Amino acid sequence: MKKFIILAVFVLAAAIGLHAQTDTLALSYTTPDYADPFLKNLCELQNVSQLGVTVSGKSLNGRKLIYRCHRVLNGSPSIVVETPKATTVKSDSIRLILGARPIDSDSVFIALEGPVLFKSGIAVATDRCILMETYPAHPVSVNDTIPIMAYTTGIPQRMNLGGKTMEVTYYCGLRDACVHPLEWYEKYGIKDFIYYDVIFLP
C-alpha cells in the first residue's frame, strides 16, 4: 500500500509538471492610449508608432526567456540580435511595447520595452511598413518559439479603382491570416520585414 501511495504521488507530480509545460499561452495586443495629447502629437510629428503585446499563462511565472529580432531581406531570414542573457518572468504575464521610427527609406529605429530593453537601428525597407500583430495559427505554450510582433508591409495586391489598376497593401489580410512570418515570402511575396519572437528556456 505504501509503495502504491508513493507511486501515485510521483505520477501526480509528473502530470502537474507536464500540464505546466503545456499550458496554453494567450497573446493580446493593444495600441497606446495617450493620456497626454502633447505626447500623442509629439509621437505623430516624429512618425513614431507603438504597439503593445501581453503574453499570459499560468506556466510563465518563474520561466526564463530570451528575445530575438529577425531581419528578412529578399525573403532570406537572419537573426539580427538576441538578448545576451535570459530574463526571468516574475508573474503569469509579460508585457512588451514595440516602438518604431523610420530613419529613411531603407532603415528604421526600433525600441522594444519590457523586462529588457532593445534599441537598434535596422536596415530594412520602410515604405508602407507598420507594426503588426503576429497571431499564431495554433495554440502556443512555453515549449514553442513564439513570434510576438512584426514591422512589415501588408500583402501586395492589384485593384481596379475607377478604371485604373492600382497597387494596394492589404494589411488586415496578413494579420488575420495567422501565418508564421517565415512563410510570408513564399505565400505572399513579402520580401523585406522585421519580426520579434520569444523563446522560453527549459
Backbone as ProteinMPNN parsed JSONL, in Angstrom:
{"seq_chain_A": "MKKFIILAVFVLAAAIGLHAQTDTLALSYTTPDYADPFLKNLCELQNVSQLGVTVSGKSLNGRKLIYRCHRVLNGSPSIVVETPKATTVKSDSIRLILGARPIDSDSVFIALEGPVLFKSGIAVATDRCILMETYPAHPVSVNDTIPIMAYTTGIPQRMNLGGKTMEVTYYCGLRDACVHPLEWYEKYGIKDFIYYDVIFLP", "coords_chain_A": {"N_chain_A": [[0.828, -1.203, 0.0], [1.944, 1.23, 0.81], [3.918, 1.561, -1.141], [2.296, 1.896, -3.347], [1.054, 4.357, -2.784], [3.263, 6.071, -2.829], [4.008, 5.791, -5.526], [1.717, 6.831, -6.737], [1.886, 9.482, -5.929], [4.201, 10.311, -7.304], [3.336, 10.0, -9.964], [1.245, 11.873, -10.024], [2.71, 14.23, -9.553], [4.3, 14.287, -11.84], [2.32, 14.573, -13.762], [1.303, 17.104, -13.107], [3.568, 18.662, -13.609], [3.858, 18.231, -16.364], [1.499, 19.38, -17.283], [1.971, 22.027, -16.596], [4.021, 22.62, -18.348], [2.771, 22.496, -20.78], [0.776, 24.348, -20.768], [-1.504, 26.511, -22.272], [-0.674, 29.551, -23.872], [-1.702, 32.965, -23.995], [-1.988, 35.616, -26.339], [-2.336, 39.054, -26.414], [-3.07, 42.154, -27.93], [-2.447, 45.689, -27.901], [-2.933, 49.142, -28.679], [-1.256, 52.232, -27.921], [-2.779, 54.265, -25.422], [-2.834, 57.4, -25.232], [-2.655, 59.519, -22.539], [-1.813, 62.052, -22.384], [-2.257, 64.599, -24.577], [-0.241, 66.123, -25.792], [1.969, 64.395, -25.828], [1.029, 62.436, -27.554], [0.782, 63.95, -29.944], [3.461, 64.626, -30.267], [4.65, 62.125, -30.801], [3.368, 61.539, -33.23], [4.313, 63.635, -34.85], [6.98, 62.95, -35.006], [6.822, 60.679, -36.394], [6.531, 58.268, -35.024], [5.504, 55.06, -34.16], [3.622, 52.791, -32.103], [3.107, 49.61, -30.555], [1.641, 47.325, -28.357], [2.08, 44.171, -26.671], [0.771, 41.539, -24.744], [1.758, 38.641, -23.189], [0.389, 35.869, -21.721], [-0.139, 33.364, -19.19], [-0.516, 30.516, -17.036], [1.793, 29.04, -16.74], [3.96, 30.712, -16.991], [5.172, 32.088, -14.852], [8.237, 32.357, -13.246], [9.634, 31.236, -15.347], [12.398, 31.317, -17.673], [13.367, 33.459, -20.337], [14.313, 34.443, -23.686], [14.669, 37.123, -26.029], [14.393, 37.563, -29.544], [15.404, 39.237, -32.512], [14.549, 39.264, -35.819], [15.663, 39.869, -39.081], [14.413, 40.015, -42.291], [15.449, 39.861, -45.516], [14.933, 40.187, -48.911], [13.457, 37.855, -48.768], [15.052, 36.135, -47.327], [15.861, 35.011, -44.166], [17.543, 36.26, -41.209], [19.052, 36.3, -37.961], [19.089, 39.251, -36.236], [19.647, 40.33, -33.676], [19.849, 39.146, -30.295], [18.811, 38.77, -26.864], [21.503, 39.002, -24.569], [21.493, 37.528, -22.24], [19.281, 35.407, -20.345], [15.974, 36.381, -19.303], [14.038, 36.399, -16.357], [10.672, 35.587, -15.871], [8.384, 37.122, -13.736], [5.756, 36.848, -13.015], [2.434, 35.819, -14.033], [2.289, 36.847, -16.528], [3.707, 38.774, -19.229], [4.496, 41.983, -20.462], [5.093, 43.711, -23.416], [6.302, 46.469, -25.273], [6.556, 47.751, -28.433], [8.272, 50.144, -30.257], [8.551, 52.1, -33.186], [10.427, 54.009, -35.514], [10.824, 55.267, -38.628], [13.94, 55.874, -40.15], [14.955, 56.545, -42.637], [14.293, 55.745, -46.096], [15.288, 53.176, -46.152], [15.899, 52.192, -43.611], [15.197, 51.673, -40.128], [14.516, 52.771, -36.799], [14.187, 50.946, -33.89], [12.672, 50.261, -30.781], [12.337, 48.005, -28.195], [10.48, 47.568, -25.422], [10.298, 46.165, -22.239], [10.679, 43.489, -19.966], [13.345, 43.554, -20.624], [15.339, 45.909, -22.515], [15.51, 46.692, -25.849], [17.293, 48.544, -28.218], [17.747, 49.578, -31.416], [19.074, 50.371, -34.643], [17.945, 49.337, -37.746], [18.61, 48.006, -40.914], [16.297, 48.039, -43.346], [13.695, 48.033, -45.786], [11.354, 50.674, -45.532], [9.042, 51.651, -46.651], [5.571, 51.854, -46.622], [5.453, 50.275, -44.359], [4.297, 48.971, -41.235], [3.778, 48.518, -37.673], [2.826, 45.307, -36.693], [0.512, 42.823, -35.546], [1.249, 39.393, -34.765], [-0.464, 36.924, -34.92], [-0.758, 33.585, -33.74], [-1.213, 30.497, -35.598], [-1.99, 28.232, -34.305], [-2.712, 27.023, -30.944], [-0.31, 28.078, -28.507], [2.538, 27.332, -26.394], [4.876, 27.336, -23.606], [6.743, 25.725, -24.701], [7.083, 26.426, -27.289], [8.553, 28.427, -29.937], [7.742, 31.712, -30.162], [6.427, 34.017, -32.328], [6.007, 37.468, -31.774], [5.585, 40.054, -32.704], [5.688, 42.238, -35.599], [7.417, 44.332, -37.977], [6.321, 45.46, -40.809], [5.212, 45.43, -44.258], [1.984, 45.027, -45.842], [0.007, 42.524, -47.561], [0.766, 42.602, -50.931], [-1.386, 43.778, -53.467], [-3.358, 44.021, -56.484], [-5.754, 46.336, -57.593], [-8.744, 47.364, -59.24], [-9.594, 50.566, -59.603], [-11.827, 52.952, -60.368], [-11.495, 52.416, -63.084], [-8.79, 52.274, -63.342], [-5.845, 50.39, -62.797], [-4.455, 49.746, -59.736], [-1.819, 49.471, -57.297], [-2.199, 48.123, -54.122], [-1.99, 47.814, -50.531], [-2.629, 45.193, -48.444], [-3.201, 45.05, -45.316], [-4.778, 43.975, -43.203], [-5.404, 41.453, -44.175], [-2.99, 40.076, -44.018], [-2.426, 40.15, -41.275], [-4.686, 38.818, -40.178], [-4.453, 36.332, -41.275], [-2.97, 34.631, -39.743], [-0.424, 33.465, -40.14], [2.865, 32.186, -39.908], [5.648, 34.432, -39.765], [7.923, 33.532, -41.224], [6.819, 32.312, -43.404], [5.764, 34.243, -44.982], [7.043, 35.304, -47.256], [7.046, 33.199, -49.159], [4.273, 32.689, -49.392], [3.032, 35.177, -49.822], [4.762, 36.897, -51.08], [6.111, 38.869, -49.684], [8.972, 40.516, -49.11], [10.835, 41.988, -47.524], [11.185, 42.596, -44.145], [10.809, 42.88, -40.54], [10.791, 40.834, -37.665], [9.907, 39.919, -34.297], [10.557, 37.416, -31.842], [9.945, 35.149, -29.043], [11.66, 32.903, -26.875], [11.245, 30.359, -24.575], [13.199, 29.08, -21.998], [14.264, 25.759, -20.971]], "CA_chain_A": [[0.0, 0.0, 0.0], [2.839, 2.378, 0.891], [4.543, 1.719, -2.458], [1.26, 2.403, -4.249], [0.869, 5.774, -2.489], [4.448, 6.775, -3.346], [3.892, 5.78, -6.983], [0.636, 7.757, -7.094], [2.405, 10.844, -5.743], [5.114, 10.581, -8.431], [2.524, 10.149, -11.18], [0.555, 13.15, -9.913], [3.704, 15.303, -9.72], [4.676, 14.313, -13.258], [1.184, 15.116, -14.516], [1.259, 18.539, -12.856], [4.691, 19.249, -14.341], [3.555, 18.192, -17.797], [0.455, 20.373, -17.531], [2.593, 23.352, -16.52], [4.833, 22.84, -19.544], [1.946, 22.569, -21.985], [-0.267, 25.338, -20.558], [-1.656, 27.38, -23.442], [-0.41, 30.964, -23.645], [-2.558, 33.891, -24.742], [-1.382, 36.857, -26.799], [-3.301, 40.134, -26.628], [-2.384, 43.337, -28.456], [-3.075, 46.977, -27.637], [-2.252, 50.353, -29.134], [-1.141, 53.122, -26.759], [-3.847, 55.21, -25.13], [-2.094, 58.533, -24.685], [-3.41, 60.393, -21.642], [-1.322, 63.406, -22.628], [-2.361, 64.924, -26.006], [1.047, 66.609, -26.288], [2.803, 63.228, -26.103], [0.491, 61.831, -28.772], [1.17, 64.797, -31.069], [4.91, 64.527, -30.425], [4.917, 60.851, -31.488], [2.916, 61.659, -34.616], [5.215, 64.534, -35.556], [8.246, 62.252, -35.229], [6.499, 59.456, -37.146], [6.75, 57.14, -34.127], [4.335, 54.214, -33.936], [3.815, 51.858, -30.997], [2.157, 48.514, -30.403], [1.949, 46.533, -27.177], [1.599, 42.792, -26.63], [0.851, 40.859, -23.453], [1.763, 37.177, -23.246], [-0.044, 35.443, -20.397], [-0.395, 31.945, -18.983], [-0.154, 30.068, -15.692], [3.119, 28.413, -16.719], [5.013, 31.702, -17.226], [5.846, 32.526, -13.631], [9.492, 31.682, -12.946], [10.326, 30.755, -16.542], [13.39, 32.206, -18.276], [13.128, 33.64, -21.765], [15.151, 35.369, -24.446], [14.017, 37.749, -27.178], [15.208, 37.604, -30.76], [14.942, 40.108, -33.585], [14.908, 38.702, -37.12], [15.509, 40.712, -40.266], [14.241, 39.237, -43.516], [15.761, 40.652, -46.704], [14.727, 39.398, -50.128], [12.903, 36.557, -48.408], [16.035, 35.316, -46.616], [15.909, 35.484, -42.782], [18.743, 36.172, -40.379], [18.847, 36.883, -36.64], [19.841, 40.49, -36.089], [20.138, 40.467, -32.305], [19.068, 38.486, -29.254], [19.267, 39.172, -25.547], [22.724, 38.272, -24.196], [21.202, 36.584, -21.158], [17.854, 35.148, -20.17], [15.206, 37.172, -18.35], [13.087, 35.579, -15.615], [9.321, 36.135, -15.749], [8.064, 37.151, -12.312], [4.311, 36.757, -12.815], [1.838, 34.958, -15.051], [2.192, 37.571, -17.798], [4.737, 39.758, -19.56], [4.006, 42.99, -21.405], [6.143, 44.292, -24.235], [5.874, 47.56, -26.138], [7.491, 47.978, -29.533], [8.169, 51.457, -30.877], [9.306, 52.161, -34.439], [10.522, 55.301, -36.194], [11.646, 55.184, -39.835], [15.037, 56.834, -40.241], [14.838, 56.948, -44.038], [13.562, 54.751, -46.884], [15.828, 51.819, -46.035], [16.31, 51.845, -42.248], [14.231, 52.037, -39.09], [14.983, 52.669, -35.413], [13.181, 50.198, -33.138], [12.907, 50.047, -29.353], [11.457, 47.019, -27.568], [10.494, 47.816, -23.981], [9.662, 45.116, -21.455], [11.644, 43.081, -18.937], [14.63, 44.063, -21.109], [15.143, 46.991, -23.474], [16.295, 46.658, -27.086], [17.263, 49.734, -29.063], [18.647, 49.303, -32.538], [18.763, 50.803, -35.99], [17.975, 48.146, -38.588], [18.493, 48.279, -42.342], [15.183, 47.349, -43.986], [12.819, 48.974, -46.488], [10.318, 51.172, -44.621], [7.869, 52.12, -47.386], [4.302, 51.188, -46.307], [5.597, 49.342, -43.227], [3.659, 49.298, -39.974], [3.882, 47.494, -36.636], [1.705, 44.401, -36.909], [0.34, 41.648, -34.711], [1.581, 38.102, -35.385], [-1.3, 35.916, -34.26], [-0.379, 32.213, -34.104], [-2.241, 29.681, -36.243], [-2.389, 27.179, -33.367], [-2.378, 27.356, -29.553], [1.12, 28.027, -28.221], [2.916, 27.109, -24.997], [6.266, 27.689, -23.332], [7.601, 24.844, -25.495], [7.147, 26.942, -28.654], [9.143, 29.717, -30.271], [6.51, 32.454, -30.428], [6.51, 35.364, -32.895], [5.159, 38.358, -30.985], [5.272, 41.29, -33.404], [6.474, 42.447, -36.812], [7.419, 45.62, -38.667], [6.171, 44.892, -42.143], [4.143, 45.877, -45.131], [0.932, 44.023, -45.928], [0.009, 41.707, -48.781], [0.597, 43.45, -52.125], [-2.48, 43.378, -54.34], [-3.757, 44.963, -57.533], [-7.198, 46.576, -57.613], [-9.24, 48.268, -60.273], [-10.297, 51.681, -58.993], [-12.187, 53.965, -61.356], [-10.959, 52.056, -64.387], [-7.331, 52.225, -63.304], [-5.266, 49.344, -61.96], [-3.558, 50.331, -58.738], [-1.252, 48.573, -56.307], [-2.609, 48.444, -52.763], [-1.384, 46.984, -49.499], [-3.694, 44.584, -47.645], [-2.628, 44.781, -44.0], [-5.65, 43.1, -42.406], [-5.315, 40.098, -44.7], [-1.779, 39.448, -43.492], [-2.581, 39.978, -39.822], [-5.729, 37.848, -39.845], [-4.147, 35.016, -41.856], [-2.328, 33.823, -38.688], [0.651, 32.725, -40.8], [4.17, 32.5, -39.333], [6.395, 35.354, -40.628], [8.848, 32.854, -42.137], [6.075, 31.854, -44.57], [5.195, 35.392, -45.697], [7.641, 35.485, -48.579], [6.569, 32.146, -50.059], [2.831, 32.756, -49.605], [2.51, 36.489, -50.222], [5.765, 37.674, -51.788], [6.627, 39.962, -48.852], [10.402, 40.201, -49.117], [11.645, 42.699, -46.532], [10.464, 42.95, -42.928], [11.445, 42.529, -39.274], [9.86, 40.311, -36.664], [10.444, 39.534, -32.999], [9.963, 36.239, -31.207], [10.458, 34.81, -27.717], [11.939, 31.5, -26.602], [11.301, 30.039, -23.151], [14.229, 28.084, -21.763], [13.819, 24.644, -20.114]], "C_chain_A": [[0.873, 1.267, 0.0], [3.498, 2.656, -0.456], [3.549, 2.304, -3.452], [1.059, 3.9, -4.057], [2.038, 6.586, -3.033], [4.393, 6.874, -4.865], [2.836, 6.778, -7.449], [1.099, 9.203, -6.975], [3.333, 11.227, -6.891], [4.337, 10.813, -9.723], [1.806, 11.485, -11.173], [1.511, 14.318, -10.127], [4.128, 15.429, -11.178], [3.567, 14.92, -14.094], [1.078, 16.619, -14.341], [2.376, 19.252, -13.61], [4.443, 19.3, -15.828], [2.504, 19.227, -18.152], [1.04, 21.779, -17.532], [3.391, 23.655, -17.772], [3.978, 23.046, -20.787], [0.781, 23.538, -21.831], [-0.312, 26.292, -21.752], [-1.44, 28.84, -23.05], [-1.334, 31.809, -24.518], [-1.763, 35.129, -25.12], [-2.479, 37.885, -27.021], [-2.538, 41.413, -26.968], [-3.173, 44.603, -28.148], [-2.253, 48.091, -28.28], [-2.232, 51.331, -27.966], [-2.334, 54.065, -26.642], [-3.199, 56.405, -24.431], [-2.999, 59.406, -23.82], [-3.032, 61.854, -21.893], [-1.387, 63.691, -24.136], [-1.042, 65.415, -26.595], [1.952, 65.445, -26.66], [2.34, 62.531, -27.379], [0.912, 62.627, -30.002], [2.667, 64.706, -31.34], [5.281, 63.246, -31.169], [4.514, 60.931, -32.957], [3.846, 62.546, -35.433], [6.539, 63.858, -35.878], [8.05, 60.941, -35.978], [6.82, 58.206, -36.322], [5.442, 56.365, -33.968], [4.652, 53.216, -32.833], [2.725, 50.794, -31.012], [2.592, 47.687, -29.205], [1.396, 45.127, -27.292], [1.784, 42.251, -25.217], [0.771, 39.363, -23.687], [1.425, 36.691, -21.844], [-0.336, 33.951, -20.361], [0.122, 31.511, -17.629], [1.268, 29.526, -15.615], [4.263, 29.406, -16.896], [5.83, 32.033, -15.984], [7.087, 31.684, -13.34], [10.242, 31.172, -14.16], [11.331, 31.796, -17.032], [13.125, 32.287, -19.772], [14.185, 34.543, -22.373], [14.326, 35.915, -25.606], [14.972, 37.703, -28.362], [14.565, 38.544, -31.775], [15.456, 39.55, -34.905], [14.7, 39.749, -38.207], [15.418, 39.802, -41.479], [14.46, 40.172, -44.7], [15.686, 39.758, -47.927], [14.273, 37.972, -49.805], [13.831, 35.667, -47.615], [16.197, 35.827, -45.18], [17.288, 35.37, -42.15], [18.428, 36.797, -39.031], [19.708, 38.134, -36.528], [20.454, 40.572, -34.699], [19.26, 39.627, -31.377], [19.619, 38.909, -27.901], [20.488, 38.354, -25.139], [22.511, 37.297, -23.056], [19.694, 36.476, -20.979], [17.255, 36.076, -19.118], [14.198, 36.263, -17.661], [11.746, 36.29, -15.504], [8.895, 36.029, -14.286], [6.561, 37.163, -12.025], [3.749, 35.828, -13.88], [1.609, 35.692, -16.363], [3.407, 38.476, -17.977], [4.152, 40.716, -20.586], [5.196, 43.614, -22.116], [5.546, 45.397, -25.087], [6.953, 47.789, -27.179], [7.219, 49.358, -30.117], [9.049, 51.504, -32.108], [9.276, 53.572, -35.007], [11.4, 55.142, -37.426], [12.715, 56.27, -39.84], [15.081, 57.413, -41.657], [14.155, 55.801, -44.782], [14.074, 53.33, -46.701], [16.374, 51.492, -44.647], [15.282, 52.371, -41.245], [14.898, 51.9, -37.724], [13.87, 52.02, -34.603], [13.619, 50.056, -31.686], [11.87, 49.067, -28.836], [11.579, 47.194, -26.068], [9.7, 46.73, -23.265], [10.58, 44.768, -20.306], [13.083, 43.452, -19.313], [14.321, 45.148, -22.131], [16.097, 46.811, -24.641], [16.179, 48.026, -27.739], [18.232, 49.486, -30.196], [18.133, 49.931, -33.819], [18.941, 49.611, -36.917], [17.767, 48.536, -40.041], [17.394, 47.416, -42.94], [14.324, 48.406, -44.681], [11.666, 49.381, -45.579], [9.043, 51.618, -45.331], [6.656, 51.245, -47.085], [4.404, 50.199, -45.144], [4.887, 49.869, -41.988], [4.025, 48.228, -38.947], [2.633, 46.621, -36.716], [1.713, 43.242, -35.925], [0.738, 40.384, -35.483], [0.827, 37.001, -34.646], [-0.876, 34.514, -34.69], [-1.546, 31.459, -34.736], [-2.799, 28.633, -35.294], [-2.087, 27.636, -31.944], [-0.886, 27.173, -29.293], [1.348, 27.849, -26.727], [4.366, 27.53, -24.818], [7.235, 26.794, -24.097], [7.815, 25.371, -26.915], [8.022, 28.181, -28.745], [8.005, 30.571, -30.804], [6.806, 33.81, -31.06], [5.549, 36.285, -32.14], [4.783, 39.636, -31.727], [6.161, 41.443, -34.63], [6.402, 43.907, -37.245], [7.448, 45.276, -40.137], [5.161, 45.666, -42.979], [3.059, 44.809, -45.107], [1.074, 43.21, -47.204], [-0.169, 42.621, -49.983], [-0.499, 42.9, -53.023], [-2.708, 44.441, -55.405], [-5.272, 45.082, -57.521], [-7.55, 47.54, -58.722], [-10.085, 49.337, -59.595], [-10.553, 52.75, -60.041], [-11.607, 53.696, -62.731], [-9.452, 52.013, -64.451], [-6.875, 51.106, -62.373], [-4.238, 49.959, -61.026], [-3.034, 49.259, -57.811], [-1.661, 49.043, -54.921], [-1.935, 47.472, -51.797], [-2.471, 46.505, -48.554], [-3.127, 44.154, -46.296], [-3.469, 43.766, -43.208], [-5.567, 41.652, -42.881], [-4.105, 39.358, -44.178], [-1.923, 39.171, -41.998], [-3.55, 38.842, -39.496], [-5.47, 36.457, -40.426], [-3.53, 34.075, -40.833], [-1.257, 32.905, -39.281], [1.984, 33.147, -40.182], [4.952, 33.414, -40.287], [7.353, 34.671, -41.599], [8.151, 32.324, -43.387], [5.544, 33.008, -45.416], [5.761, 35.548, -47.1], [7.086, 34.463, -49.572], [5.087, 32.312, -50.387], [2.364, 34.073, -50.219], [3.521, 37.362, -50.963], [6.295, 38.867, -51.007], [8.103, 39.682, -48.579], [11.179, 40.777, -47.944], [10.801, 43.079, -45.322], [11.296, 42.526, -41.716], [10.382, 41.862, -38.4], [10.618, 39.883, -35.412], [9.78, 38.249, -32.519], [10.576, 36.035, -29.824], [10.643, 33.295, -27.623], [12.0, 31.329, -25.09], [12.282, 28.901, -22.943], [13.711, 26.976, -20.859], [14.02, 24.984, -18.636]], "O_chain_A": [[0.588, 2.237, -0.703], [3.629, 3.807, -0.873], [3.919, 3.115, -4.3], [0.911, 4.639, -5.03], [1.846, 7.65, -3.622], [4.698, 7.925, -5.43], [3.035, 7.486, -8.436], [0.758, 10.046, -7.804], [3.26, 12.346, -7.398], [4.654, 11.725, -10.486], [1.757, 12.166, -12.197], [1.167, 15.287, -10.805], [4.295, 16.535, -11.692], [3.827, 15.688, -15.02], [0.798, 17.339, -15.299], [2.16, 20.32, -14.182], [4.771, 20.286, -16.487], [2.595, 19.88, -19.191], [0.666, 22.619, -18.35], [3.443, 24.802, -18.218], [4.408, 23.697, -21.739], [-0.116, 23.556, -22.674], [0.716, 26.814, -22.183], [-1.952, 29.305, -22.032], [-1.696, 31.419, -25.628], [-0.966, 35.633, -24.33], [-3.446, 37.619, -27.736], [-1.502, 41.713, -26.375], [-4.404, 44.595, -28.134], [-1.033, 47.987, -28.407], [-3.106, 51.268, -27.102], [-2.828, 54.591, -27.639], [-3.037, 56.42, -23.211], [-3.985, 59.964, -24.302], [-3.822, 62.766, -21.649], [-0.641, 63.079, -24.9], [-0.75, 65.156, -27.763], [2.63, 65.49, -27.687], [3.158, 62.09, -28.185], [1.352, 62.047, -30.995], [3.097, 64.707, -32.494], [6.127, 63.27, -32.063], [5.236, 60.447, -33.829], [4.137, 62.237, -36.588], [7.156, 64.152, -36.902], [8.999, 60.182, -36.173], [7.316, 57.213, -36.854], [4.399, 56.95, -33.676], [5.807, 52.836, -32.644], [1.589, 51.038, -31.42], [3.775, 47.381, -29.052], [0.367, 44.907, -27.931], [2.813, 42.474, -24.578], [-0.171, 38.874, -24.31], [2.098, 37.059, -20.881], [-0.727, 33.353, -21.364], [1.093, 32.075, -17.123], [1.885, 29.548, -14.55], [5.423, 28.997, -16.949], [7.042, 32.234, -16.065], [7.007, 30.464, -13.204], [11.378, 30.716, -14.03], [11.145, 32.997, -16.836], [12.712, 31.31, -20.396], [14.858, 35.302, -21.676], [13.409, 35.259, -26.098], [16.189, 37.792, -28.206], [13.341, 38.63, -31.877], [16.662, 39.383, -35.086], [13.675, 40.431, -38.237], [16.256, 38.92, -41.667], [13.74, 41.157, -44.864], [16.306, 38.695, -47.97], [14.654, 37.014, -50.478], [13.453, 34.552, -47.258], [16.629, 36.963, -44.987], [18.088, 34.504, -42.507], [17.624, 37.726, -38.955], [20.924, 38.073, -36.708], [21.645, 40.851, -34.558], [18.076, 39.424, -31.644], [20.762, 39.355, -27.803], [20.511, 37.139, -25.34], [23.268, 36.336, -22.914], [18.936, 37.345, -21.409], [17.928, 36.499, -18.178], [13.566, 35.436, -18.319], [11.681, 37.449, -15.094], [9.03, 34.971, -13.67], [6.148, 37.46, -10.904], [4.503, 35.128, -14.556], [0.841, 35.239, -17.211], [4.047, 38.885, -17.008], [3.403, 40.307, -21.473], [6.182, 43.995, -21.486], [4.419, 45.28, -25.568], [8.12, 47.995, -26.846], [6.078, 49.697, -30.431], [10.173, 51.004, -32.087], [8.245, 54.245, -34.987], [12.601, 54.906, -37.295], [12.432, 57.437, -39.569], [15.227, 58.621, -41.841], [13.503, 54.967, -44.154], [13.381, 52.375, -47.052], [17.222, 50.61, -44.512], [14.6, 53.368, -41.484], [15.738, 51.024, -37.518], [12.732, 52.49, -34.624], [14.781, 49.769, -31.398], [10.669, 49.27, -29.014], [12.653, 46.994, -25.501], [8.571, 46.419, -23.642], [11.201, 45.656, -19.723], [13.932, 43.639, -18.442], [13.177, 45.293, -22.565], [17.315, 46.779, -24.471], [15.091, 48.599, -27.804], [19.41, 49.215, -29.964], [16.928, 50.016, -34.052], [19.976, 48.945, -36.88], [16.86, 49.303, -40.363], [17.54, 46.197, -43.033], [14.237, 49.542, -44.216], [11.063, 48.53, -44.926], [8.055, 51.933, -44.668], [6.706, 50.029, -47.271], [3.515, 49.365, -44.971], [4.881, 51.073, -41.729], [4.522, 47.161, -39.305], [1.516, 47.132, -36.797], [2.767, 42.746, -35.525], [0.582, 40.318, -36.702], [1.401, 36.251, -33.856], [-0.657, 34.275, -35.878], [-2.71, 31.74, -34.452], [-3.938, 28.191, -35.448], [-1.283, 28.549, -31.753], [-0.271, 26.231, -29.795], [0.488, 28.165, -25.905], [5.006, 28.017, -25.751], [8.432, 27.078, -24.135], [8.631, 24.83, -27.662], [8.21, 28.896, -27.761], [7.366, 30.205, -31.79], [7.379, 34.677, -30.4], [4.401, 35.914, -31.894], [3.76, 40.246, -31.413], [7.244, 40.862, -34.702], [5.453, 44.621, -36.921], [8.477, 44.849, -40.66], [4.366, 46.45, -42.46], [3.202, 43.795, -44.424], [2.125, 43.21, -47.845], [-1.159, 43.349, -50.054], [-0.539, 41.703, -53.306], [-2.31, 45.596, -55.254], [-5.988, 44.083, -57.449], [-6.763, 48.412, -59.093], [-11.163, 49.048, -59.074], [-9.622, 53.379, -60.542], [-11.265, 54.626, -63.461], [-8.887, 51.743, -65.511], [-7.444, 50.903, -61.301], [-3.283, 50.603, -61.46], [-3.706, 48.258, -57.561], [-1.495, 50.213, -54.579], [-1.387, 46.447, -52.201], [-3.159, 47.314, -47.932], [-2.633, 43.036, -46.148], [-2.935, 42.824, -42.623], [-5.65, 40.728, -42.072], [-4.17, 38.156, -43.92], [-1.583, 38.088, -41.521], [-3.266, 38.004, -38.64], [-6.187, 35.508, -40.105], [-3.554, 32.858, -41.017], [-1.196, 31.718, -38.961], [2.21, 34.336, -39.955], [4.923, 33.196, -41.498], [7.576, 35.183, -42.696], [8.823, 31.925, -44.338], [4.936, 32.776, -46.46], [5.031, 35.89, -48.03], [6.704, 34.816, -50.688], [4.681, 32.101, -51.53], [1.433, 34.101, -51.024], [3.177, 38.45, -51.425], [6.868, 39.784, -51.596], [8.439, 38.717, -47.891], [12.085, 40.127, -47.423], [9.814, 43.802, -45.454], [12.345, 41.898, -41.853], [9.222, 42.273, -38.396], [11.798, 39.535, -35.461], [8.593, 38.023, -32.758], [11.582, 36.654, -29.475], [9.889, 32.52, -28.21], [12.716, 32.059, -24.403], [12.211, 27.879, -23.625], [12.809, 27.215, -20.055], [13.705, 24.171, -17.767]]}, "name": "protein", "num_of_chains": 1, "seq": "MKKFIILAVFVLAAAIGLHAQTDTLALSYTTPDYADPFLKNLCELQNVSQLGVTVSGKSLNGRKLIYRCHRVLNGSPSIVVETPKATTVKSDSIRLILGARPIDSDSVFIALEGPVLFKSGIAVATDRCILMETYPAHPVSVNDTIPIMAYTTGIPQRMNLGGKTMEVTYYCGLRDACVHPLEWYEKYGIKDFIYYDVIFLP"}
